[in-house]
Amino acid sequence: MNRRQVILDLKDLRTRFHIAEGTVYAVNGVSLTLHECETIAIVGESGCGKSVTMLSVMGLIPVPPGEIVSGQAFYRGRDLLALSEAEMEHIRGKELAMVFQDPMTALNPVLTIGRQISEPLRVHLNMDHATAQQRVIELLEQVGIPDPKNRMNDYPHQFSGGMRQRAMLAMALACAPSVLIADEPTTALDVTIQAQIIELVTRLRDALCMAVIWITHDLGVVAGLAERVIVMYAGLVVEEASVDELYDDPRHPYTLALLAALPRIDRRRDRRLKSIPGAPPNLLVMPHGCPFAPRCEFVFDRCRAETPPLLPVAIEHRARCWYDVVNGKPFE
């Protein structure tokens, strides 16, 4: 049982996008908790609602076309979804920070790296120019940028992809936030730089006792990073468990399929990786029944008729499935 205090508590979040083709049901009732100093991973294929969930929490959904239709997101007892934009500006960047997938589009191309990292220091901590400049040098050094005193005057296009991501981390960590949300920060990087960024985040998390939400589509990345894993599909949480339990005893067919598609060093050379048949659901239509049913090898009639709740299958392990994959039969 996790005895650390809950720092972020998300309840039944539902987010829609109203576009010309209709309404996109992007997030369909997501609930999750994050404890102090804890790292959780949110996993799922592209379009499953991972990023939209966290953008909703951060108040970064564009309205229109986006709309948060229901739900609550309690941060230290305050519902972030009920706050005004002015109130969120005091929290965003200072207590809750987010690192985005593509640093080249997230960074302003016409401002120096130092200017962009110093902005939250001046806005949230009221630092004067000289103090902010010194702090920027310290932050760049902390995230592994060589010669930070000179490189802070460079523009984003003068940094490599890995260095831009480090600069984004420095910006996010500038005010020592309580929660860091990392939205697929290693996707565009080669594997050696990926490993460096993951090691850096882990080291900074431990040093600052910072809670981390790591959003990814790659289960292989989270094995040595997260304590708990939340698997999403079609805007729903379909499984939640500790990282060890999820790998050792997955209970949702989608999680099983993701793990089967993961390259393993101990896999026999003559055994091919498995792919998941079919395609993700069209979220212009509100899911009816289990959204994974059309692609599931265990599907039966109830799956198509009723959406399963998130059922406990072990201690602190829940899965949204009518079928018991361990015993090979439907739940009674």
C-alpha positions in Angstrom: 0.0 0.0 0.0 1.4 3.4 -1.0 1.7 5.6 2.2 2.9 8.7 0.4 0.5 11.6 0.1 -1.6 11.9 -3.1 -0.5 15.0 -4.9 -2.6 14.7 -8.0 -6.0 13.1 -8.1 -7.8 12.9 -11.4 -11.5 11.8 -11.4 -13.6 10.8 -14.4 -12.1 13.3 -16.9 -13.9 13.6 -20.2 -12.6 15.7 -23.0 -14.1 16.3 -26.4 -13.1 18.0 -29.6 -15.8 19.5 -31.8 -14.6 19.5 -35.4 -16.2 19.8 -38.9 -16.5 15.9 -39.2 -18.2 15.7 -35.8 -17.3 15.2 -32.1 -14.0 13.4 -31.2 -14.4 11.5 -27.9 -10.8 11.9 -27.0 -10.9 11.1 -23.2 -13.8 9.1 -21.8 -13.7 9.0 -18.1 -10.1 8.8 -16.9 -9.3 8.5 -13.2 -5.8 8.2 -11.8 -3.8 9.2 -8.7 -0.2 10.3 -8.4 1.7 10.3 -5.1 4.5 12.6 -3.9 7.9 11.6 -5.4 6.3 8.8 -7.4 6.8 8.0 -11.1 3.9 6.7 -13.2 3.9 5.9 -16.9 0.9 6.3 -19.1 1.2 3.9 -22.0 -0.8 3.4 -25.2 -0.7 3.8 -29.0 -1.0 7.1 -30.7 -4.5 8.7 -30.4 -5.5 6.8 -27.2 -5.8 10.0 -25.1 -2.6 10.0 -23.2 -1.4 13.5 -24.1 -4.9 15.0 -24.2 -5.5 13.8 -20.6 -2.4 15.7 -19.3 -3.0 18.8 -21.5 -6.5 18.9 -19.9 -4.9 18.9 -16.5 -2.5 21.6 -17.4 -5.3 23.8 -18.9 -3.7 23.7 -22.4 -6.6 22.4 -24.4 -7.6 24.9 -27.1 -11.2 26.1 -26.6 -12.7 25.8 -29.2 -12.5 23.1 -30.6 -11.7 21.4 -27.3 -14.0 21.1 -24.4 -13.6 19.4 -21.0 -17.1 18.2 -20.4 -16.7 16.7 -17.0 -14.3 15.6 -14.3 -12.1 17.0 -11.6 -8.3 17.2 -11.2 -7.3 17.9 -7.6 -3.8 19.2 -7.1 -3.0 19.5 -3.4 -6.8 19.7 -2.8 -7.5 22.3 -5.4 -9.5 21.4 -8.5 -7.4 22.6 -11.4 -10.3 22.3 -13.8 -12.3 24.9 -11.8 -9.5 27.5 -11.8 -9.4 30.6 -14.0 -6.6 31.0 -16.5 -5.0 33.7 -14.3 -5.0 31.2 -11.4 -3.6 28.4 -13.5 -0.8 30.7 -14.6 0.5 30.8 -11.0 0.6 27.0 -10.9 1.6 26.1 -14.5 5.4 26.2 -14.8 5.9 26.7 -11.1 4.3 23.7 -9.4 3.3 21.7 -12.5 5.6 21.6 -15.5 5.4 19.8 -18.8 8.1 18.7 -21.3 6.7 18.2 -24.8 7.5 15.6 -27.5 9.2 17.9 -30.1 11.4 20.5 -28.5 12.0 22.2 -31.9 8.3 23.3 -32.0 8.0 23.8 -28.3 11.0 26.2 -28.1 10.6 29.7 -29.6 13.0 29.9 -32.6 13.7 33.6 -32.3 14.6 33.7 -28.6 17.8 32.5 -27.1 17.9 29.4 -25.0 18.9 31.5 -21.9 16.0 33.9 -22.5 13.5 31.1 -22.6 14.7 29.3 -19.5 14.9 32.5 -17.5 11.3 33.5 -18.2 9.7 31.2 -15.5 12.4 32.4 -13.1 11.4 36.0 -13.6 7.6 35.4 -13.8 7.2 33.0 -10.9 10.2 33.8 -8.6 10.7 37.5 -9.4 14.4 37.1 -10.0 16.3 40.0 -11.3 18.2 39.7 -14.6 21.7 38.9 -13.1 20.3 36.3 -10.6 18.2 34.6 -13.4 21.2 34.5 -15.7 23.3 32.7 -13.1 20.4 30.3 -12.4 20.1 29.5 -16.1 23.8 28.6 -16.2 23.3 26.3 -13.2 20.3 24.6 -14.8 22.0 24.0 -18.1 25.0 22.6 -16.3 22.6 20.4 -14.2 21.0 18.9 -17.4 24.4 18.2 -19.0 24.9 21.1 -21.5 28.6 21.8 -22.0 29.9 25.3 -21.7 26.6 26.6 -20.4 27.7 30.3 -20.0 28.2 30.6 -23.8 25.6 28.1 -25.0 22.8 30.0 -23.2 23.2 32.7 -25.8 22.5 30.2 -28.7 19.2 29.8 -30.5 17.3 26.5 -30.6 18.5 25.7 -34.2 22.1 25.8 -32.9 21.3 22.9 -30.5 21.1 19.2 -31.5 17.8 17.3 -30.8 19.2 15.9 -27.5 20.4 19.2 -26.4 17.1 20.9 -27.2 15.3 18.3 -25.1 17.8 19.0 -22.2 17.1 22.7 -22.5 13.4 21.9 -22.3 14.0 19.9 -19.1 16.0 22.8 -17.7 13.1 25.1 -18.4 10.6 22.8 -16.8 12.8 22.3 -13.7 13.6 26.0 -13.3 11.1 26.5 -10.5 11.6 23.1 -8.9 8.1 21.8 -9.7 6.3 19.2 -7.6 5.1 17.4 -10.7 6.8 16.9 -14.0 4.8 15.7 -17.0 7.0 14.3 -19.7 5.1 13.8 -23.0 7.0 11.3 -25.0 10.2 13.4 -24.6 12.5 10.7 -26.2 10.5 9.7 -29.2 12.4 11.8 -31.7 15.8 10.9 -30.3 18.2 8.0 -31.1 18.4 5.2 -28.5 21.7 6.4 -26.9 20.3 9.9 -26.3 17.0 8.3 -25.1 18.9 6.5 -22.4 20.7 9.6 -21.4 17.5 11.6 -21.0 15.8 8.9 -19.0 18.8 8.6 -16.7 18.8 12.4 -16.3 15.1 12.6 -15.4 15.6 9.7 -12.9 18.5 11.4 -11.3 16.7 14.8 -11.0 13.6 13.1 -9.8 15.5 11.5 -6.9 17.4 14.7 -6.1 14.3 16.9 -6.1 11.8 14.3 -4.8 9.7 15.2 -7.8 6.6 13.3 -9.0 6.8 12.3 -12.6 4.2 11.4 -15.2 5.9 9.8 -18.2 3.7 9.5 -21.3 4.9 7.0 -23.9 3.8 4.4 -26.5 6.8 2.2 -25.7 6.5 -0.2 -22.8 10.2 -1.0 -23.1 11.1 2.5 -21.9 9.2 2.4 -18.6 10.6 -0.8 -17.2 13.4 0.9 -15.3 11.7 4.2 -14.9 8.2 3.9 -13.5 6.7 2.5 -10.3 3.2 2.1 -11.7 1.9 1.8 -15.2 -1.4 3.0 -16.6 -2.4 1.5 -20.0 -4.9 3.5 -22.1 -6.9 2.6 -25.1 -9.6 4.7 -26.8 -9.7 7.3 -24.1 -10.1 4.8 -21.3 -7.8 3.4 -18.7 -7.8 -0.4 -19.5 -5.2 -1.6 -17.0 -3.4 -0.2 -14.0 -0.7 -2.0 -11.9 2.8 -1.8 -10.5 5.5 -2.0 -13.2 6.6 -5.5 -12.0 3.1 -6.8 -11.8 2.2 -5.5 -15.3 5.1 -7.2 -16.9 4.8 -10.4 -14.9 1.0 -10.8 -14.8 -0.8 -8.6 -17.5 -4.6 -9.0 -17.3 -6.0 -7.0 -20.2 -5.7 -8.4 -23.8 -4.4 -5.1 -25.0 -1.6 -5.1 -22.5 -0.8 -8.7 -23.5 -0.7 -7.7 -27.2 1.6 -4.7 -26.4 4.0 -6.9 -24.5 3.9 -9.5 -27.3 4.9 -6.8 -29.8 7.9 -5.7 -27.6 11.4 -6.9 -28.8 13.1 -9.0 -26.2 16.7 -10.0 -25.9 15.7 -13.5 -24.7 13.2 -14.1 -27.6 14.0 -17.1 -29.9 15.5 -15.9 -33.2 13.0 -17.9 -35.2 10.0 -16.4 -33.3 8.5 -13.4 -35.0 7.2 -10.3 -33.2 3.4 -10.3 -33.0 1.4 -7.4 -34.3 -2.0 -6.3 -33.1 -4.6 -7.0 -35.8 -7.0 -4.3 -37.0 -6.9 -0.6 -36.4 -7.6 1.7 -33.4 -11.3 2.7 -33.1 -12.7 5.8 -34.7 -13.3 8.2 -31.8 -15.8 10.2 -33.9 -18.1 7.5 -32.6 -18.6 7.1 -28.8 -17.3 3.6 -28.0 -20.1 1.1 -27.3 -19.1 -2.0 -25.4 -15.4 -2.8 -25.0 -13.5 -0.5 -27.4 -10.8 -3.3 -27.9 -13.4 -5.9 -28.8 -12.9 -5.7 -32.6 -9.2 -6.5 -32.2 -9.3 -8.9 -29.2 -8.6 -12.7 -29.5 -10.7 -13.4 -26.4 -13.9 -11.4 -27.4 -17.3 -12.8 -26.7 -20.9 -11.4 -26.9 -20.8 -9.5 -23.6 -17.8 -7.5 -24.7 -19.7 -6.0 -27.7 -22.7 -5.2 -25.6 -21.3 -3.7 -22.3 -18.3 -1.6 -21.5 -16.5 -3.3 -18.5 -15.6 -1.3 -15.4 -12.1 -1.2 -14.1 -12.2 -4.3 -12.0 -9.7 -5.3 -9.3 -7.8 -8.5 -10.3 -5.1 -8.4 -7.6 -3.8 -6.1 -4.9 -3.5 -2.6 -6.4 -4.0 -4.2 -9.9 -7.1 -3.4 -12.0 -8.2 -4.3 -15.5 -11.1 -3.3 -17.7 -12.1 -6.7 -19.1 -14.9 -9.2 -18.9 -12.5 -12.1 -19.6 -10.2 -13.8 -17.1 -7.0 -14.3 -19.2 -5.3 -16.3 -16.4 -8.0 -19.0 -16.2 -9.1 -18.7 -19.9 -12.7 -18.0 -19.3 -15.1 -15.1 -18.8 -15.5 -13.6 -15.3 -18.6 -14.9 -13.5 
